[in-house]
Amino acid sequence: MITVNGITLDWYEGKTVHDVIQEMNYLFPLLIARINGKLIPRNKYDSTEIPDEATVDIIHLMSGG
C-alpha cells in the first residue's frame, strides 16, 4: 500500500509516478511529485518507481495574478 495525498492506494511492483497520476485522475498541467519528501523531476515521472509503503505528495501548481 502507498499513501497519495492522504489516500491509500494499492501498490504493485513497478508502479510509477505517472501511474499514480493517472490512477488519481489528475489532469492539471503543472504537477509536482514527491516520494517520501524527495522531489521527483518531471522528466522522471514515467521511470520513477514508487516503493511499497511510500508517502507520495502530488501538488498542483497554480499561476495567476
PDB file of N, H, CA, C and O in Angstrom:
ATOM      1  N   MET A   1       0.835  -1.187   0.000  1.00  0.00           N
ATOM      2  CA  MET A   1       0.000   0.000   0.000  1.00  0.00           C
ATOM      3  C   MET A   1       0.878   1.249   0.000  1.00  0.00           C
ATOM      4  O   MET A   1       1.957   1.268   0.592  1.00  0.00           O
ATOM      5  N   ILE A   2       0.404   2.266  -0.661  1.00  0.00           N
ATOM      6  H   ILE A   2      -0.473   2.250  -1.142  1.00  0.00           H
ATOM      7  CA  ILE A   2       1.057   3.571  -0.619  1.00  0.00           C
ATOM      8  C   ILE A   2      -0.002   4.603  -0.243  1.00  0.00           C
ATOM      9  O   ILE A   2      -1.201   4.349  -0.358  1.00  0.00           O
ATOM     10  N   THR A   3       0.451   5.755   0.202  1.00  0.00           N
ATOM     11  H   THR A   3       1.425   5.961   0.296  1.00  0.00           H
ATOM     12  CA  THR A   3      -0.447   6.852   0.535  1.00  0.00           C
ATOM     13  C   THR A   3      -0.165   8.004  -0.416  1.00  0.00           C
ATOM     14  O   THR A   3       0.969   8.472  -0.521  1.00  0.00           O
ATOM     15  N   VAL A   4      -1.202   8.456  -1.105  1.00  0.00           N
ATOM     16  H   VAL A   4      -2.123   8.076  -1.020  1.00  0.00           H
ATOM     17  CA  VAL A   4      -1.079   9.560  -2.059  1.00  0.00           C
ATOM     18  C   VAL A   4      -2.010  10.674  -1.608  1.00  0.00           C
ATOM     19  O   VAL A   4      -3.232  10.526  -1.626  1.00  0.00           O
ATOM     20  N   ASN A   5      -1.424  11.780  -1.208  1.00  0.00           N
ATOM     21  H   ASN A   5      -0.431  11.901  -1.193  1.00  0.00           H
ATOM     22  CA  ASN A   5      -2.213  12.929  -0.733  1.00  0.00           C
ATOM     23  C   ASN A   5      -3.236  12.498   0.320  1.00  0.00           C
ATOM     24  O   ASN A   5      -4.376  12.962   0.324  1.00  0.00           O
ATOM     25  N   GLY A   6      -2.806  11.603   1.209  1.00  0.00           N
ATOM     26  H   GLY A   6      -1.880  11.226   1.206  1.00  0.00           H
ATOM     27  CA  GLY A   6      -3.659  11.159   2.306  1.00  0.00           C
ATOM     28  C   GLY A   6      -4.609  10.015   1.963  1.00  0.00           C
ATOM     29  O   GLY A   6      -5.352   9.553   2.829  1.00  0.00           O
ATOM     30  N   ILE A   7      -4.596   9.556   0.720  1.00  0.00           N
ATOM     31  H   ILE A   7      -3.992   9.932   0.016  1.00  0.00           H
ATOM     32  CA  ILE A   7      -5.471   8.472   0.272  1.00  0.00           C
ATOM     33  C   ILE A   7      -4.636   7.214   0.087  1.00  0.00           C
ATOM     34  O   ILE A   7      -3.573   7.258  -0.533  1.00  0.00           O
ATOM     35  N   THR A   8      -5.107   6.100   0.617  1.00  0.00           N
ATOM     36  H   THR A   8      -5.970   6.064   1.120  1.00  0.00           H
ATOM     37  CA  THR A   8      -4.395   4.833   0.496  1.00  0.00           C
ATOM     38  C   THR A   8      -4.710   4.174  -0.839  1.00  0.00           C
ATOM     39  O   THR A   8      -5.873   4.020  -1.212  1.00  0.00           O
ATOM     40  N   LEU A   9      -3.651   3.786  -1.557  1.00  0.00           N
ATOM     41  H   LEU A   9      -2.706   3.911  -1.255  1.00  0.00           H
ATOM     42  CA  LEU A   9      -3.799   3.100  -2.838  1.00  0.00           C
ATOM     43  C   LEU A   9      -3.073   1.765  -2.784  1.00  0.00           C
ATOM     44  O   LEU A   9      -2.118   1.586  -2.029  1.00  0.00           O
ATOM     45  N   ASP A  10      -3.549   0.835  -3.601  1.00  0.00           N
ATOM     46  H   ASP A  10      -4.325   0.981  -4.214  1.00  0.00           H
ATOM     47  CA  ASP A  10      -2.839  -0.432  -3.734  1.00  0.00           C
ATOM     48  C   ASP A  10      -1.492  -0.195  -4.387  1.00  0.00           C
ATOM     49  O   ASP A  10      -1.334   0.706  -5.210  1.00  0.00           O
ATOM     50  N   TRP A  11      -0.525  -1.016  -4.008  1.00  0.00           N
ATOM     51  H   TRP A  11      -0.654  -1.748  -3.339  1.00  0.00           H
ATOM     52  CA  TRP A  11       0.821  -0.935  -4.566  1.00  0.00           C
ATOM     53  C   TRP A  11       1.092  -2.190  -5.368  1.00  0.00           C
ATOM     54  O   TRP A  11       0.607  -3.267  -5.019  1.00  0.00           O
ATOM     55  N   TYR A  12       1.856  -2.065  -6.432  1.00  0.00           N
ATOM     56  H   TYR A  12       2.250  -1.191  -6.715  1.00  0.00           H
ATOM     57  CA  TYR A  12       2.348  -3.218  -7.175  1.00  0.00           C
ATOM     58  C   TYR A  12       3.759  -2.905  -7.659  1.00  0.00           C
ATOM     59  O   TYR A  12       4.132  -1.746  -7.834  1.00  0.00           O
ATOM     60  N   GLU A  13       4.521  -3.953  -7.866  1.00  0.00           N
ATOM     61  H   GLU A  13       4.217  -4.895  -7.724  1.00  0.00           H
ATOM     62  CA  GLU A  13       5.906  -3.817  -8.332  1.00  0.00           C
ATOM     63  C   GLU A  13       5.923  -3.044  -9.644  1.00  0.00           C
ATOM     64  O   GLU A  13       5.192  -3.376 -10.577  1.00  0.00           O
ATOM     65  N   GLY A  14       6.753  -2.023  -9.708  1.00  0.00           N
ATOM     66  H   GLY A  14       7.346  -1.754  -8.950  1.00  0.00           H
ATOM     67  CA  GLY A  14       6.899  -1.240 -10.932  1.00  0.00           C
ATOM     68  C   GLY A  14       5.962  -0.051 -11.057  1.00  0.00           C
ATOM     69  O   GLY A  14       5.971   0.628 -12.084  1.00  0.00           O
ATOM     70  N   LYS A  15       5.158   0.218 -10.045  1.00  0.00           N
ATOM     71  H   LYS A  15       5.150  -0.334  -9.211  1.00  0.00           H
ATOM     72  CA  LYS A  15       4.232   1.359 -10.083  1.00  0.00           C
ATOM     73  C   LYS A  15       5.034   2.652 -10.105  1.00  0.00           C
ATOM     74  O   LYS A  15       5.900   2.867  -9.257  1.00  0.00           O
ATOM     75  N   THR A  16       4.746   3.514 -11.077  1.00  0.00           N
ATOM     76  H   THR A  16       4.043   3.339 -11.767  1.00  0.00           H
ATOM     77  CA  THR A  16       5.500   4.752 -11.259  1.00  0.00           C
ATOM     78  C   THR A  16       4.669   5.969 -10.845  1.00  0.00           C
ATOM     79  O   THR A  16       3.467   5.878 -10.596  1.00  0.00           O
ATOM     80  N   VAL A  17       5.351   7.095 -10.784  1.00  0.00           N
ATOM     81  H   VAL A  17       6.328   7.169 -10.987  1.00  0.00           H
ATOM     82  CA  VAL A  17       4.670   8.368 -10.501  1.00  0.00           C
ATOM     83  C   VAL A  17       3.602   8.615 -11.561  1.00  0.00           C
ATOM     84  O   VAL A  17       2.488   9.027 -11.239  1.00  0.00           O
ATOM     85  N   HIS A  18       3.936   8.366 -12.808  1.00  0.00           N
ATOM     86  H   HIS A  18       4.842   8.031 -13.069  1.00  0.00           H
ATOM     87  CA  HIS A  18       2.971   8.546 -13.903  1.00  0.00           C
ATOM     88  C   HIS A  18       1.732   7.680 -13.682  1.00  0.00           C
ATOM     89  O   HIS A  18       0.609   8.137 -13.899  1.00  0.00           O
ATOM     90  N   ASP A  19       1.928   6.440 -13.255  1.00  0.00           N
ATOM     91  H   ASP A  19       2.839   6.069 -13.079  1.00  0.00           H
ATOM     92  CA  ASP A  19       0.802   5.542 -12.987  1.00  0.00           C
ATOM     93  C   ASP A  19      -0.112   6.121 -11.906  1.00  0.00           C
ATOM     94  O   ASP A  19      -1.336   6.069 -12.025  1.00  0.00           O
ATOM     95  N   VAL A  20       0.487   6.668 -10.861  1.00  0.00           N
ATOM     96  H   VAL A  20       1.481   6.710 -10.764  1.00  0.00           H
ATOM     97  CA  VAL A  20      -0.297   7.236  -9.764  1.00  0.00           C
ATOM     98  C   VAL A  20      -1.077   8.460 -10.234  1.00  0.00           C
ATOM     99  O   VAL A  20      -2.242   8.627  -9.875  1.00  0.00           O
ATOM    100  N   ILE A  21      -0.457   9.300 -11.019  1.00  0.00           N
ATOM    101  H   ILE A  21       0.489   9.165 -11.311  1.00  0.00           H
ATOM    102  CA  ILE A  21      -1.145  10.490 -11.544  1.00  0.00           C
ATOM    103  C   ILE A  21      -2.362  10.067 -12.357  1.00  0.00           C
ATOM    104  O   ILE A  21      -3.427  10.671 -12.235  1.00  0.00           O
ATOM    105  N   GLN A  22      -2.217   9.039 -13.183  1.00  0.00           N
ATOM    106  H   GLN A  22      -1.352   8.548 -13.283  1.00  0.00           H
ATOM    107  CA  GLN A  22      -3.355   8.556 -13.964  1.00  0.00           C
ATOM    108  C   GLN A  22      -4.412   7.920 -13.069  1.00  0.00           C
ATOM    109  O   GLN A  22      -5.605   8.165 -13.247  1.00  0.00           O
ATOM    110  N   GLU A  23      -3.983   7.105 -12.111  1.00  0.00           N
ATOM    111  H   GLU A  23      -3.014   6.906 -11.966  1.00  0.00           H
ATOM    112  CA  GLU A  23      -4.932   6.442 -11.211  1.00  0.00           C
ATOM    113  C   GLU A  23      -5.748   7.453 -10.410  1.00  0.00           C
ATOM    114  O   GLU A  23      -6.930   7.230 -10.147  1.00  0.00           O
ATOM    115  N   MET A  24      -5.126   8.556 -10.024  1.00  0.00           N
ATOM    116  H   MET A  24      -4.166   8.737 -10.238  1.00  0.00           H
ATOM    117  CA  MET A  24      -5.816   9.589  -9.255  1.00  0.00           C
ATOM    118  C   MET A  24      -6.594  10.560 -10.151  1.00  0.00           C
ATOM    119  O   MET A  24      -7.276  11.457  -9.656  1.00  0.00           O
ATOM    120  N   ASN A  25      -6.487  10.375 -11.473  1.00  0.00           N
ATOM    121  H   ASN A  25      -5.933   9.646 -11.875  1.00  0.00           H
ATOM    122  CA  ASN A  25      -7.185  11.227 -12.448  1.00  0.00           C
ATOM    123  C   ASN A  25      -6.786  12.696 -12.333  1.00  0.00           C
ATOM    124  O   ASN A  25      -7.617  13.589 -12.495  1.00  0.00           O
ATOM    125  N   TYR A  26      -5.517  12.932 -12.056  1.00  0.00           N
ATOM    126  H   TYR A  26      -4.842  12.206 -11.925  1.00  0.00           H
ATOM    127  CA  TYR A  26      -5.021  14.308 -12.019  1.00  0.00           C
ATOM    128  C   TYR A  26      -4.719  14.759 -13.437  1.00  0.00           C
ATOM    129  O   TYR A  26      -3.887  14.162 -14.120  1.00  0.00           O
ATOM    130  N   LEU A  27      -5.388  15.802 -13.877  1.00  0.00           N
ATOM    131  H   LEU A  27      -6.064  16.287 -13.322  1.00  0.00           H
ATOM    132  CA  LEU A  27      -5.262  16.288 -15.247  1.00  0.00           C
ATOM    133  C   LEU A  27      -4.581  17.645 -15.335  1.00  0.00           C
ATOM    134  O   LEU A  27      -4.411  18.183 -16.429  1.00  0.00           O
ATOM    135  N   PHE A  28      -4.192  18.199 -14.199  1.00  0.00           N
ATOM    136  H   PHE A  28      -4.331  17.762 -13.310  1.00  0.00           H
ATOM    137  CA  PHE A  28      -3.593  19.527 -14.185  1.00  0.00           C
ATOM    138  C   PHE A  28      -2.271  19.522 -14.959  1.00  0.00           C
ATOM    139  O   PHE A  28      -1.520  18.550 -14.883  1.00  0.00           O
ATOM    140  N   PRO A  29      -1.983  20.578 -15.692  1.00  0.00           N
ATOM    141  CA  PRO A  29      -0.743  20.603 -16.478  1.00  0.00           C
ATOM    142  C   PRO A  29       0.518  20.788 -15.633  1.00  0.00           C
ATOM    143  O   PRO A  29       1.592  20.339 -16.035  1.00  0.00           O
ATOM    144  N   LEU A  30       0.412  21.432 -14.483  1.00  0.00           N
ATOM    145  H   LEU A  30      -0.460  21.796 -14.156  1.00  0.00           H
ATOM    146  CA  LEU A  30       1.591  21.689 -13.654  1.00  0.00           C
ATOM    147  C   LEU A  30       1.482  20.914 -12.347  1.00  0.00           C
ATOM    148  O   LEU A  30       0.805  21.345 -11.413  1.00  0.00           O
ATOM    149  N   LEU A  31       2.151  19.769 -12.290  1.00  0.00           N
ATOM    150  H   LEU A  31       2.701  19.418 -13.049  1.00  0.00           H
ATOM    151  CA  LEU A  31       2.139  18.935 -11.097  1.00  0.00           C
ATOM    152  C   LEU A  31       3.562  18.736 -10.588  1.00  0.00           C
ATOM    153  O   LEU A  31       4.502  18.586 -11.368  1.00  0.00           O
ATOM    154  N   ILE A  32       3.697  18.738  -9.293  1.00  0.00           N
ATOM    155  H   ILE A  32       2.934  18.860  -8.659  1.00  0.00           H
ATOM    156  CA  ILE A  32       4.961  18.441  -8.622  1.00  0.00           C
ATOM    157  C   ILE A  32       4.749  17.148  -7.843  1.00  0.00           C
ATOM    158  O   ILE A  32       3.718  16.973  -7.193  1.00  0.00           O
ATOM    159  N   ALA A  33       5.721  16.245  -7.908  1.00  0.00           N
ATOM    160  H   ALA A  33       6.558  16.387  -8.436  1.00  0.00           H
ATOM    161  CA  ALA A  33       5.604  14.974  -7.188  1.00  0.00           C
ATOM    162  C   ALA A  33       6.767  14.816  -6.215  1.00  0.00           C
ATOM    163  O   ALA A  33       7.914  15.139  -6.526  1.00  0.00           O
ATOM    164  N   ARG A  34       6.434  14.306  -5.018  1.00  0.00           N
ATOM    165  H   ARG A  34       5.503  14.044  -4.766  1.00  0.00           H
ATOM    166  CA  ARG A  34       7.441  13.961  -4.020  1.00  0.00           C
ATOM    167  C   ARG A  34       7.142  12.551  -3.521  1.00  0.00           C
ATOM    168  O   ARG A  34       5.989  12.180  -3.306  1.00  0.00           O
ATOM    169  N   ILE A  35       8.201  11.784  -3.344  1.00  0.00           N
ATOM    170  H   ILE A  35       9.138  12.086  -3.519  1.00  0.00           H
ATOM    171  CA  ILE A  35       8.081  10.454  -2.746  1.00  0.00           C
ATOM    172  C   ILE A  35       8.883  10.491  -1.453  1.00  0.00           C
ATOM    173  O   ILE A  35      10.091  10.727  -1.458  1.00  0.00           O
ATOM    174  N   ASN A  36       8.187  10.253  -0.346  1.00  0.00           N
ATOM    175  H   ASN A  36       7.205  10.062  -0.342  1.00  0.00           H
ATOM    176  CA  ASN A  36       8.816  10.314   0.979  1.00  0.00           C
ATOM    177  C   ASN A  36       9.620  11.602   1.154  1.00  0.00           C
ATOM    178  O   ASN A  36      10.717  11.597   1.713  1.00  0.00           O
ATOM    179  N   GLY A  37       9.052  12.704   0.664  1.00  0.00           N
ATOM    180  H   GLY A  37       8.161  12.708   0.209  1.00  0.00           H
ATOM    181  CA  GLY A  37       9.659  14.015   0.816  1.00  0.00           C
ATOM    182  C   GLY A  37      10.686  14.387  -0.236  1.00  0.00           C
ATOM    183  O   GLY A  37      11.146  15.529  -0.265  1.00  0.00           O
ATOM    184  N   LYS A  38      11.058  13.449  -1.103  1.00  0.00           N
ATOM    185  H   LYS A  38      10.684  12.522  -1.079  1.00  0.00           H
ATOM    186  CA  LYS A  38      12.069  13.719  -2.136  1.00  0.00           C
ATOM    187  C   LYS A  38      11.392  14.152  -3.433  1.00  0.00           C
ATOM    188  O   LYS A  38      10.541  13.442  -3.969  1.00  0.00           O
ATOM    189  N   LEU A  39      11.778  15.324  -3.929  1.00  0.00           N
ATOM    190  H   LEU A  39      12.469  15.901  -3.494  1.00  0.00           H
ATOM    191  CA  LEU A  39      11.223  15.867  -5.163  1.00  0.00           C
ATOM    192  C   LEU A  39      11.656  15.013  -6.354  1.00  0.00           C
ATOM    193  O   LEU A  39      12.829  14.666  -6.490  1.00  0.00           O
ATOM    194  N   ILE A  40      10.696  14.680  -7.209  1.00  0.00           N
ATOM    195  H   ILE A  40       9.743  14.961  -7.098  1.00  0.00           H
ATOM    196  CA  ILE A  40      10.963  13.879  -8.400  1.00  0.00           C
ATOM    197  C   ILE A  40      10.893  14.797  -9.613  1.00  0.00           C
ATOM    198  O   ILE A  40       9.885  15.477  -9.803  1.00  0.00           O
ATOM    199  N   PRO A  41      11.943  14.836 -10.444  1.00  0.00           N
ATOM    200  CA  PRO A  41      11.901  15.674 -11.644  1.00  0.00           C
ATOM    201  C   PRO A  41      10.788  15.223 -12.597  1.00  0.00           C
ATOM    202  O   PRO A  41      10.554  14.025 -12.758  1.00  0.00           O
ATOM    203  N   ARG A  42      10.128  16.153 -13.206  1.00  0.00           N
ATOM    204  H   ARG A  42      10.319  17.126 -13.076  1.00  0.00           H
ATOM    205  CA  ARG A  42       9.009  15.857 -14.100  1.00  0.00           C
ATOM    206  C   ARG A  42       9.395  14.882 -15.218  1.00  0.00           C
ATOM    207  O   ARG A  42       8.598  14.024 -15.596  1.00  0.00           O
ATOM    208  N   ASN A  43      10.603  15.015 -15.740  1.00  0.00           N
ATOM    209  H   ASN A  43      11.251  15.712 -15.434  1.00  0.00           H
ATOM    210  CA  ASN A  43      11.021  14.129 -16.833  1.00  0.00           C
ATOM    211  C   ASN A  43      11.305  12.701 -16.359  1.00  0.00           C
ATOM    212  O   ASN A  43      11.632  11.839 -17.174  1.00  0.00           O
ATOM    213  N   LYS A  44      11.184  12.438 -15.053  1.00  0.00           N
ATOM    214  H   LYS A  44      10.919  13.138 -14.390  1.00  0.00           H
ATOM    215  CA  LYS A  44      11.407  11.101 -14.491  1.00  0.00           C
ATOM    216  C   LYS A  44      10.108  10.436 -14.021  1.00  0.00           C
ATOM    217  O   LYS A  44      10.157   9.345 -13.454  1.00  0.00           O
ATOM    218  N   TYR A  45       8.954  11.064 -14.241  1.00  0.00           N
ATOM    219  H   TYR A  45       8.914  11.951 -14.702  1.00  0.00           H
ATOM    220  CA  TYR A  45       7.688  10.508 -13.761  1.00  0.00           C
ATOM    221  C   TYR A  45       7.396   9.127 -14.353  1.00  0.00           C
ATOM    222  O   TYR A  45       6.868   8.253 -13.664  1.00  0.00           O
ATOM    223  N   ASP A  46       7.741   8.932 -15.631  1.00  0.00           N
ATOM    224  H   ASP A  46       8.169   9.642 -16.190  1.00  0.00           H
ATOM    225  CA  ASP A  46       7.482   7.645 -16.282  1.00  0.00           C
ATOM    226  C   ASP A  46       8.397   6.533 -15.789  1.00  0.00           C
ATOM    227  O   ASP A  46       8.041   5.357 -15.861  1.00  0.00           O
ATOM    228  N   SER A  47       9.567   6.895 -15.292  1.00  0.00           N
ATOM    229  H   SER A  47       9.856   7.851 -15.234  1.00  0.00           H
ATOM    230  CA  SER A  47      10.553   5.870 -14.935  1.00  0.00           C
ATOM    231  C   SER A  47      10.794   5.722 -13.430  1.00  0.00           C
ATOM    232  O   SER A  47      11.458   4.777 -13.005  1.00  0.00           O
ATOM    233  N   THR A  48      10.268   6.634 -12.629  1.00  0.00           N
ATOM    234  H   THR A  48       9.729   7.402 -12.974  1.00  0.00           H
ATOM    235  CA  THR A  48      10.490   6.564 -11.187  1.00  0.00           C
ATOM    236  C   THR A  48       9.465   5.651 -10.535  1.00  0.00           C
ATOM    237  O   THR A  48       8.271   5.948 -10.503  1.00  0.00           O
ATOM    238  N   GLU A  49       9.963   4.530 -10.014  1.00  0.00           N
ATOM    239  H   GLU A  49      10.933   4.289 -10.040  1.00  0.00           H
ATOM    240  CA  GLU A  49       9.092   3.573  -9.344  1.00  0.00           C
ATOM    241  C   GLU A  49       8.883   3.982  -7.887  1.00  0.00           C
ATOM    242  O   GLU A  49       9.786   4.506  -7.236  1.00  0.00           O
ATOM    243  N   ILE A  50       7.693   3.733  -7.404  1.00  0.00           N
ATOM    244  H   ILE A  50       6.959   3.307  -7.933  1.00  0.00           H
ATOM    245  CA  ILE A  50       7.331   4.087  -6.036  1.00  0.00           C
ATOM    246  C   ILE A  50       7.479   2.846  -5.162  1.00  0.00           C
ATOM    247  O   ILE A  50       6.903   1.803  -5.471  1.00  0.00           O
ATOM    248  N   PRO A  51       8.244   2.946  -4.074  1.00  0.00           N
ATOM    249  CA  PRO A  51       8.396   1.777  -3.199  1.00  0.00           C
ATOM    250  C   PRO A  51       7.143   1.529  -2.363  1.00  0.00           C
ATOM    251  O   PRO A  51       6.361   2.440  -2.092  1.00  0.00           O
ATOM    252  N   ASP A  52       6.976   0.262  -1.960  1.00  0.00           N
ATOM    253  H   ASP A  52       7.611  -0.479  -2.180  1.00  0.00           H
ATOM    254  CA  ASP A  52       5.865  -0.094  -1.096  1.00  0.00           C
ATOM    255  C   ASP A  52       5.958   0.705   0.204  1.00  0.00           C
ATOM    256  O   ASP A  52       7.053   0.968   0.701  1.00  0.00           O
ATOM    257  N   GLU A  53       4.809   1.085   0.747  1.00  0.00           N
ATOM    258  H   GLU A  53       3.919   0.870   0.343  1.00  0.00           H
ATOM    259  CA  GLU A  53       4.690   1.842   1.996  1.00  0.00           C
ATOM    260  C   GLU A  53       5.133   3.304   1.867  1.00  0.00           C
ATOM    261  O   GLU A  53       5.323   3.978   2.879  1.00  0.00           O
ATOM    262  N   ALA A  54       5.297   3.794   0.650  1.00  0.00           N
ATOM    263  H   ALA A  54       5.143   3.246  -0.172  1.00  0.00           H
ATOM    264  CA  ALA A  54       5.746   5.174   0.439  1.00  0.00           C
ATOM    265  C   ALA A  54       4.605   6.161   0.675  1.00  0.00           C
ATOM    266  O   ALA A  54       3.425   5.827   0.572  1.00  0.00           O
ATOM    267  N   THR A  55       5.005   7.382   0.992  1.00  0.00           N
ATOM    268  H   THR A  55       5.964   7.654   1.075  1.00  0.00           H
ATOM    269  CA  THR A  55       4.084   8.505   1.055  1.00  0.00           C
ATOM    270  C   THR A  55       4.379   9.380  -0.154  1.00  0.00           C
ATOM    271  O   THR A  55       5.502   9.847  -0.339  1.00  0.00           O
ATOM    272  N   VAL A  56       3.359   9.594  -0.970  1.00  0.00           N
ATOM    273  H   VAL A  56       2.447   9.213  -0.820  1.00  0.00           H
ATOM    274  CA  VAL A  56       3.510  10.355  -2.208  1.00  0.00           C
ATOM    275  C   VAL A  56       2.676  11.622  -2.092  1.00  0.00           C
ATOM    276  O   VAL A  56       1.511  11.581  -1.695  1.00  0.00           O
ATOM    277  N   ASP A  57       3.280  12.734  -2.440  1.00  0.00           N
ATOM    278  H   ASP A  57       4.226  12.767  -2.763  1.00  0.00           H
ATOM    279  CA  ASP A  57       2.572  14.006  -2.493  1.00  0.00           C
ATOM    280  C   ASP A  57       2.554  14.467  -3.943  1.00  0.00           C
ATOM    281  O   ASP A  57       3.605  14.589  -4.573  1.00  0.00           O
ATOM    282  N   ILE A  58       1.371  14.722  -4.470  1.00  0.00           N
ATOM    283  H   ILE A  58       0.517  14.623  -3.959  1.00  0.00           H
ATOM    284  CA  ILE A  58       1.213  15.300  -5.810  1.00  0.00           C
ATOM    285  C   ILE A  58       0.579  16.668  -5.599  1.00  0.00           C
ATOM    286  O   ILE A  58      -0.538  16.785  -5.094  1.00  0.00           O
ATOM    287  N   ILE A  59       1.305  17.685  -5.992  1.00  0.00           N
ATOM    288  H   ILE A  59       2.212  17.590  -6.402  1.00  0.00           H
ATOM    289  CA  ILE A  59       0.887  19.056  -5.724  1.00  0.00           C
ATOM    290  C   ILE A  59       0.612  19.766  -7.043  1.00  0.00           C
ATOM    291  O   ILE A  59       1.433  19.736  -7.959  1.00  0.00           O
ATOM    292  N   HIS A  60      -0.548  20.402  -7.128  1.00  0.00           N
ATOM    293  H   HIS A  60      -1.215  20.426  -6.383  1.00  0.00           H
ATOM    294  CA  HIS A  60      -0.938  21.166  -8.310  1.00  0.00           C
ATOM    295  C   HIS A  60      -0.465  22.602  -8.140  1.00  0.00           C
ATOM    296  O   HIS A  60      -0.899  23.307  -7.228  1.00  0.00           O
ATOM    297  N   LEU A  61       0.429  23.030  -9.029  1.00  0.00           N
ATOM    298  H   LEU A  61       0.781  22.458  -9.770  1.00  0.00           H
ATOM    299  CA  LEU A  61       0.895  24.413  -9.011  1.00  0.00           C
ATOM    300  C   LEU A  61      -0.105  25.293  -9.733  1.00  0.00           C
ATOM    301  O   LEU A  61      -0.611  24.951 -10.802  1.00  0.00           O
ATOM    302  N   MET A  62      -0.371  26.418  -9.133  1.00  0.00           N
ATOM    303  H   MET A  62       0.040  26.697  -8.265  1.00  0.00           H
ATOM    304  CA  MET A  62      -1.296  27.374  -9.758  1.00  0.00           C
ATOM    305  C   MET A  62      -0.540  28.651 -10.072  1.00  0.00           C
ATOM    306  O   MET A  62       0.340  29.083  -9.327  1.00  0.00           O
ATOM    307  N   SER A  63      -0.905  29.234 -11.185  1.00  0.00           N
ATOM    308  H   SER A  63      -1.619  28.884 -11.791  1.00  0.00           H
ATOM    309  CA  SER A  63      -0.315  30.527 -11.518  1.00  0.00           C
ATOM    310  C   SER A  63      -1.426  31.521 -11.690  1.00  0.00           C
ATOM    311  O   SER A  63      -2.587  31.153 -11.872  1.00  0.00           O
ATOM    312  N   GLY A  64      -1.084  32.737 -11.633  1.00  0.00           N
ATOM    313  H   GLY A  64      -0.141  33.037 -11.485  1.00  0.00           H
ATOM    314  CA  GLY A  64      -2.107  33.763 -11.787  1.00  0.00           C
ATOM    315  C   GLY A  64      -1.585  35.098 -11.302  1.00  0.00           C
ATOM    316  O   GLY A  64      -0.415  35.250 -10.952  1.00  0.00           O
ATOM    317  N   GLY A  65      -2.448  36.013 -11.295  1.00  0.00           N
ATOM    318  H   GLY A  65      -3.399  35.890 -11.580  1.00  0.00           H
ATOM    319  CA  GLY A  65      -2.027  37.332 -10.870  1.00  0.00           C
ATOM    320  C   GLY A  65      -3.170  38.155 -10.392  1.00  0.00           C
ATOM    321  O   GLY A  65      -2.980  39.304  -9.995  1.00  0.00           O
TER     322      GLY A  65
END
